[in-house]
């Protein structure tokens, strides 16, 4: 009887241990599932913020590109300064509109501090301490609003149905993420001469970069020309041991190699001409810098 009683107690304890393990597993999965459902209430999720990098050419909705050449945030006076370069053929007036993510319903003041050729120095004021992100719109301002007679376009009707074309056309939108924007102490206030020197220096950097790119292009094209010349020489040597049918095919290949060499020569000359033009541009910019410094 004692043995039977011990056996029954062992089975009871075993079943109780199994029941406890099953309960623990079920409780673990229940807590995990509950945590997944309620995670949004205590986990901070951030929306992705767009950021236009400096020197990154952004395609325009009109023609050409728009580039942020320089961008600095000044916490002291809650402002963001940007130097924007516009490469486009249209020469209409440009207007600006800025809004921050922290207060999307408020349009921020935008001041045009300096303008020279294709460069615009702008300041966005009244930013919140934690503005998070900024959307900066550029608009093309046509002198007059045009009207189009829709019936003239779509039919032969003589009715006066017209549609007005908005002269306020969006060029592009530039974005700034506060976390990725360079910050400087002080108000960053400059006079017109200092802004002119800043823009002139940025233009010089751009010209020097283009000159280096043309130098690289000349090197690559010259290497391609040498390789083509070597291949053409090998074809000439092979012709010595070819029959007439083979020579005809080789002569055709040699003619294509000659055309490729001529094309390389033309490209190299074009790059050199562009370099000369840029050298003259750089000389003029150096003269302008000296004149500005003397004012």
N, C-alpha and C positions, 0 to 999 in steps of 0.2 A: 504493500500500500504506500509505503514511504517513497519507493522508487517511482510509482505512478504519479504521486503528488509532485515530486521534483520534476518529472517530465512535463506535466501540465504547466507548472510554473515557468519552465524554460520556454515552452511554446508561447506562453502569454507574453513573456519578456521579449521574445524574438519578434512577435507580431507588433508589440508596442514600439520597438526600435525601428522596424520597417515603416510603421505608420508615421513616426516622427520624422524620418528622412523624407518620405513622400510629401509630408506637410511642409517641411523646410524648402524643398524644391519648388513646390507650388507657390509658396509665399515669395520666394526669390523672383520667379517669373511675374507674379502679380505686381510686385513693387517696381520691377523694371518696366513693365507695360504702363503702369501708372505714371512713372517718371517721364516716359516718352510722350504721353498725352499732355502733361503739364509743363514740359520743358520750355515752351514759348513764354510762359508766365514769369520765369525767373532767369532765363538765359537771354543776354542782350544780343540781338541780331542787328547787323549794320547793313544798310543798303549800299551797294557798290557806288562809288563816286567817280565821275569822269574827270580826267585831268589831261589837258593839252600840254605836252612837253615843249620847252623852249627849243627853238630852231627846228621845230616840226612843222613842215608846210601842210596846211589844211586846205583841202579843195574848196573853192568858192562856189556858191550857187549861181553866180553870175559868170565870170571868167577869171582864170588865174588862180592864185593861191594866197593865203593869209598866214603869217608866221608871227609867233610871239618871240621877239628878239631878247627881251629882258622882262623880268617880273620880280617885284620885291614887295613884301607886306610890311607895313610900319604899324606895329601895335600901339605906339605912342599916340598917334593921331587917328587910329582906326581907319587906315587907308591902304589901298593896294595900287601900286604904280606899275604900268605895263608900257613897253615899247613894242608897237605892232607895225609890221611891214606888210604892205599890200602890193602884190604883183598881179595886176590885172589891167586890161586895156581900157575899161571904162573910166572916165574921169569925172564922174558925178560926185556931188557932195556926199559925205559919209556921216551917219549919226550912230549913236551908241545907246545901249540899254543894258543895265546890270541888275541882277537879282541874286540874293544869297539863299542858301538852303535853309538857314535858321529862320528867316522871315520871308518866305516866298511871295507873300502878297504885297511886299513893299518894293518899290523901284528905287534903287540907290542913286545918289547924285554922281554923275560922270563929268569930269572936267577935262577938256582938251588943253593940255599944258603946252604942247609944242607940235608943230607940223612942218615937215620938210620933204618935198618930193613925195615918195611913197611911204614915209614914216610918220607914225602918229604916237605921241607920248600922252597917255591918258592916266587919270587918277580917279579911282572909285572910292568915295568917302562914306562915312557913317556905317562902317561895317560893325557887326556885333563882335564881341570878344571871341566868341566861339561860332564863327560864321560857317564852318564846316566845308562848304563848297560854294563856288560862284559860277554863274552862267553869264557870259558877256556876249551880247548880240551886236553885230555890226549890220547896219542897214544902208542901202543905197538910196539917196534922195534925188529923184529926178526933178528937174526944174518945173515941169508941168505934168499934170495927169492927162494921159491920153485916153481917147474914147474910140472904140471900134464899133462900127455898124455890123451887128451880127448877121443881118439879112444880106448885106453885101457879100459876106463871105460864104454863107450857106445856101443862098437862093437868089433868084432874080427879082424878089419882091421889092417894092419901093417903100416899104414901111420904115418908120424911124426908130426901130428897136435898136438901142445901143447898150454897150456895157463899158463901164469905166475900169481902166487898168490901174491898179494901185501903184502909185509912185514910190511907196514905202516898201522896198523889196529887201528881204533878208539876204545878206551876203553869206554869213556863216555864224556859228556860235563857238566861242572859245570857253573852255572850262578850266577851273582852278580848284584843286583839292588843298585845303588848308594844311594838311599834314605834309604835303609834298611841295609847298610853296616856301621859298626862301624868305626868312624874316630878318629884319634889321632894326636895331634900336635907333631912336631919333626920328624926327619928322620927315627926313628925306627931301626937304624942300630945296629946289634948285632955281636959279634964275635962267632966263632965256639962253644966255651964253653957255651955261653948263649943260643944258639940255641939247643945245646944238653940238657941243663937243661930244656928248654921249652918243648921239645919233651918228655923227661923223666917224667915231671910233668903231661903232657897230658895222657901218658900211665898209670901212677898211678891212675889218675882219672877214666880212663876206667876200670881198674882192680877193683877198689873199687865199681864202679857201678855194675859190673857183680857179685861181691860178695853179694851185697845187693839184687840183683835180685834172686840169688840162695837161699838166706835166706828167701825171700818171697815165693819162690816156695816150699821150705821145709815146711813152715808154712801151705800153702794151701794143700799140699799133706798129711800132718799129720792130718789136720782137716777132710779131705776126708776119711782117714783111720779110724778115730774115729767114724765117721758117719756110715761107712760100718760095723764096728765091732758092733755098737749098733743095726743096722738092723739085723745082723746075730744072735745076742743074742735074739732078739724078735722072730725070726723064730724058734729058739730052744725052746723057751717057748711055742710057738703056737703048736708045735708038740705033746705036752702032751695031747692035747684035740682033736687030729685029728685021723681019721681012716687011714687005711693002704694006700688007694689010695691017700689021701691028703698028707700023710707023704712022699710019693715018690716024689711028686711035690716040697714039701718044701725042701727035701734033695738036689734036683737039684739046687734050689735057694741058699741054703747054700754053695754048692760047688762053685757057681759063686762068692759069696761074699768072700770066701777064696782066690780065684784067684785074686780078686780085691785088697784084703789086701796085698797079696804077691807082686803084681805089685806096690803098693804104697811103700812097703818096699824097693823094688829094685830102685825105682825112688829116694827115699830119700837118699839111700846110694850113688847113682850116684851123686846127688847134693852135698853131703858132700865131696865126693872124688874131685869134681871139685873145691869146696871151698878150700880144702887143697892145691891143685895145685896153685890156685890163691894167697893164702897166701904166698906160696913159691916164686911166681912171684913178689909179692909186696915186699917181703924181699930183693930180688935181685935188684929191682928197687931202694929201699932205699939205698942199698950199692953203687949202681952206682951213685946215687945223691951225696953221700958223697965223692966219688972218684972224681967226676967232680968238685965239689966245692973246692977241695983241689988243683986243677991244677992251 
